[in-house]
Amino acid sequence: MNAHQIIIRPLITEKNTNLMSLNKYSFEVDKSASKPQISAAISEIFNVTVTDVATMNVRGKLRRRGMRYGYTSSWKKAIVTLAAGDTIDVFQDM
C-alpha cells in the first residue's frame, strides 16, 4: 500500500481544529492500516516527524430514509501527534 492509499483525508471539524493547537492532527485512514504504517505515510506525505499515533474504529450510524433503515459506513480514524516545531497545513497540503 502506498502512502496516499493509507491516508484518505484530513478531518476538519471544530474539535479537530482545536487539537491542531496541541500539534495533533486527525485523518480518516484505511481500515486495515496499522499505527506504524500510518506514521510512515504521514511522514512521507507531509515531511514531518510523528511522535504518536492513536487510532479508533468509528461505527456506522443508523440512518432512515422514509420507512427504510440502514447504516452509514464504518471507518477508521487516526489522531497523529507531531514533534515540536512540525506543522501540517491540512487546508492546503492534501
Long-range contacts (C-beta under 8 A, 24 or more apart in sequence): 1-30, 1-33, 1-37, 3-40, 3-41, 3-42, 3-44, 3-45, 4-41, 4-45, 5-30, 6-30, 6-33, 6-37, 6-38, 6-41, 7-38, 7-41, 7-42, 7-45, 9-94, 10-88, 10-90, 10-94, 11-77, 12-90, 12-91, 19-79, 20-90, 23-81, 23-82, 23-83, 23-84, 23-86, 23-87, 24-79, 24-80, 24-81, 24-82, 25-79, 25-80, 25-82, 25-88, 25-90, 26-77, 26-78, 26-79, 26-80, 27-77, 27-78, 27-80, 28-75, 28-76, 28-77, 28-78, 29-55, 29-76, 29-77, 29-78, 30-76, 31-57, 31-74, 31-75, 31-76, 33-76, 33-78, 35-78, 38-78, 38-80, 39-80, 42-80, 45-93, 46-88, 46-93, 48-82, 48-83, 48-86, 48-87, 48-88, 49-82, 49-83, 49-86, 50-80, 50-81, 50-82, 50-83, 51-81, 51-82, 51-83, 52-80, 52-81, 53-78, 53-79, 53-80, 53-81, 54-78, 54-79, 54-81, 55-79
